[in-house]
Amino acid sequence: NQPAGVFRIKGYVRVAAGLRVSTYLVHTVGDHIRFEPVGRGESVPDCTTLVVIGADLDTDAVRERLTGCIATEPVSGDALYAVHRFTPR
């Protein structure tokens, strides 16, 4: 559910669930979203880093929507199932 005006989001997302921290390369175009696991040893940022591309963007709305995706309490390992459904098989 992207904010109005967003065409594409691409970057790295770090996900902490249970005792595991994983990094994914994420691509979105419209309603399509894809997470690709990043292998160990690959050079990636040590935090979530995203680029948002669009037109007439309300940057505050974009930041607010992205900030809303950050967990404020510990997340169980089962939460990764929500990410895995968007990863290539």
Helices and strands as residue ranges (DSSP letters): E 6-17, E 20-29, E 32-37, E 49-54, H 59-67, G 77-80, H 81-84
